[in-house]
Amino acid sequence: MSVAELVPSWKGMPSPFGRTLEGHSLRGRSYRLRGEAEGLALSQIAKTRGIDDLEAFTKPSLGDLPDPYELADMDLASVRLAEAIRKKQSILVFGDYDVDGAASTAVMVRFCRMAGHKADIFIPDRIEHGYGPSAKSLEACKAASYDLVIFVDCGTAAVSELGSLETDVIVVDHHQPQGALPAVHACVNPHREDDRSGFGMLCAAGVAFMLCVAARRTLRSDGYFAFEREPDLRELLDVVALATVADVVPLVGPSRLLVWAGLAVMEKQPSAGIKALMEAAGVKDITAGRIGFALGPRINAGGRVGQGSGFKGGAKGVLLLLCEDASEAAELAAELGGLNTERQIVEQEALEEAGVQAQEQVDGGARIICVYSSNWHPGIIGIVAGRLKERFGLPVLVGASDGETIKASGRSVSGFDLGSHVIEAAARGLLVAGGGHAVACGLTCLASGWEEFVSFLAERAEWDAQPVTVDCIAAADRIQLPQVAELDLLQPVGQGNPSVSCVLEGFEINDVKPFGKGHLRLLNGRRDLEVVFWRAEDDGIAFEIAQLRGRTVSVVGVPKVNEWNGRRKVSIEASDVIFR
């Protein structure tokens, strides 16, 4: 089933067909228009994005959510979960330490509670247990002692570990399989080869929500709700929305519907944990971008620099999302805020050190950046890899070494399928373990084999650089605030439905003002217009931008409305400058 069949009002983003723009950019990138839009009019932007029915697109309905039984093994999974709830059998939900893992764990446990049952949780510790089910983590959680174990956001690749587990197992995952599936009662994963659902845009929390829909339907048909209150699954949607945005899955089809509905729940009646998280982060404007930037990292911090289940104060992210008491939730949210601050400090230190190594490799002609250190925390290497990828425009691997092994996380650029090369390297025995997809990967390599693995990647580091797509061109002397404000109707935005990007032409830079931690604000004389380069110092472009005073340039960025002290202005969140 295609995305077009799931949501008839939108077929997804079409391939760009507009012209390539002339000029050279500060970052050495080329740009092309998505279509023929020459201004910021919403109707033109929507047309170039393939949105034929703007009214239907901006006002979706949960009634368009597809049948969960389209997913392979959903019938087996829903019947087994309903049976465990009905018979009050022991259930363990085994999750992961990132936002999607925490959220999908919370979705399953809260559904069990809402259906009058309970479930235990286990979140592996990143350092002690590693990712997913391992011999050590399965022993730690006593998985074999439960009647049913549900693995969420993990399990698809754990063929040997789950094959020997002597209890009923349901896998609820969205990661790419690496060969055979585990021999379990049910493996619900839209990426398995025989799945025809077309739901590959769902994160694990989205797949878990679909399982809840199906299990509720099974319990209803069994007459179970004659004695128990039937769960209102809308109460789970704020957590599903947070996971979907934070996991950067495409916001098309059912994932967009779930985020749209979840944002509405956040605004009107959020769960205790989400409400406390928003208050601790100072979030008042409920948008996908805002919750991804402000809320996601706080839950992630619990797994990046915090600890897992079995440790005192561990698994804070899941505990917050499960919390029903407001005062307890506020305390947990504050603790996660502290961990996030710690994460930011550790991340910045690693970014600076990794940046030096990366620059040396780039100066030496490297086409792929591969850096590691024993000083870096394994929980922040993915973030650092992403930042370096944006700075240098190259695929990046960042590793944390314990002396014997290097655990690395990778981020790639368009055109270079990093995940497939990592999977190939693992199959050739160059890695202890490894997997991923086109733009991201994770791996473990023996320290003694690192150089051989890096050479393997370097030999394959060839790709055709693709122009960066922008939605339109806008003139700096004509851009107006109402026009920019209207673009919010395209919310929720994110992967697959990105924020509207434009090339702002004819911007005369009268002044460049630094602010905050390495940010720059560019002014041109209009009081209702500014250009902002976030993290310009970290990206290594602050000096070059400061030299542009007095010049007229084209700015690549995302137009937004900035409101401060009752005043509103157009703020271009810039990423590059084009010289013509």
C-alpha positions, 0 to 999 in steps of 0.5 A: 500500500502506498502513501498515496493510498493511506492519505489521498490528500498527499502523495508525499514530497515529489522529486525537485524539478526546478532550476539550479541556482547560480553562484557559489556558496560559503559552504561550497554547496549548490542549490536548486528550486523544488519547483517554480515558486518564486515567492513565499505564497503558501498556495505556490509552496503547497503546489510545488510540494505536490499538495493538491488539496491544501484544505485536507492537508492542513486539517487531517483526521484520525479517521484516516489512520490505516488498519493496523492489520496491514502489518505482517504478524499484527494478527499474531501479536495482537491476539497474544497481547490480548490473551496476556492481558485477559489472563493476567499473565506476567509481561515484560516490556524491554525497550531502548535508551533513546526517545523512541525506545523510552516512548514505545516502552511507555506506550505498551506499559500504559496500554496494559495499565489502561486495560486493567493489567500491568507490565514491568519494564527493562531499559538496558544500560548503554555502557553495561549492556549495550543496545538491544537484547544481549546475553547480559541484559536478558539475564539482568531482566530475568526475561525467561521468567515472564509469560510474555516479553515485548521487545520495542525499538529493538530485537529484529537483529537479535536472531540468536539471542531471542531464538534461545529465549524460552518464553513467548516473544513479540518484537515491535520494531522499525529497524532494518532486518539484517537477514533472517528474522528472529524465531519468535511468536510475532515480529511486527516490523514494517521493514521486514521483507514480506511486509506489504503495509507501506508503513515504513515511515513509522517509528517504534512508538508508532508501530507500538500504537498500532499494536495497541489499536489492534489489541484493543479491537481483539479485547473488544471482540472478546467481550473483555470491556464488559468488565473493564474500562475501554482504553481511550488511545488518544491519551497515548498520542502525545508520547507517540508524537514526541517519539516520531519527531525525535526519531526523525522519521518521515512525517508522511502518511500515518506518522504525520497523522499521529504527530498532528493528533499528538500535538493537539493532545499536548496542547489541550490535555498532556499526560503528567510526564509530558506536561512536566517536561514542557514546563521544565523546558519552558515550552509554550508553543507546541510545534513539532520543531519545538518539541524535537529541539526542547523535549527530545534531548531531555528524554535522550539524556536519561539514556545518553549520560544517565543509566538503565534499569537496575541502577539507582535512579536509572531509566528516568526517561521511561519513568517520566513518561509513565508517571501519573503524579504531577509532583513526582513528574516535576521532580523527574523532569528536573532531574532529566534537565540536569542530565541534559545540561551535563550532556551538553557540556560533555558533548561540547568538549567532545565536539571541539576535540573531534572537530580538530581531528576532523579538520586534519583529515579534511585538510589531508583530502579525506572523503569520509571522516573517521575519528575516535577517542577514549575521552568521549562518552558513548552516549553523545557520539551520534550527536557529534557525528551529526554536527560534524557532518553538517559542518564539513558536508561529508560522511562522519563516524565518531567512536568512543574507545575503551581500549579494546573496542571502539563503539561508533556512530555514523551520519551520512550525506545524500548519495552515500549509503553509509549503512549498507557499507557498514553492514557489508563490513560486518558481513566480511568480519571487519566489525564485531557488529554493525548496522544502519541505513542510508544516513545513519549507522552504529557499529562496534569494531576491535581497536586493532581492526579500526584502521582496516575498517576505515580503509575499507570505507575510504575505498568506497567513499565515492558519490555524486553530490546532489544540490540542496533543495529549497522551496523558493526565492524571496526578495529581502525588500518584499518579504512580509510577516503575514506571508511567513506566518501563514506557512505554519499551516503546513505543520507538523514539519520535519523529515519528509515534510521539512520547514519551508526553505528559501533563498532570500535575495538582495540582503544587504548586511549592515551589521553582524552581531554575535550573541549567546554561545557562538551565534550571529545575527545579521541586520539590514536596516529593516526592524522587522527582519533579521538573519540568524546563524545558530552555532556559527562558531561551532560550524567554523563559519563565524569569522567569514560571516563577520567579514560580510558587513557592507555586502549584499548577498543571498541567504539560504534559510528557513523563514520563521516568525520571532516574537519577543517582548510583544514584538514580532519580526521575520527571522531567517534561520540561516544555513548558508550564504550564496555569492552571485 
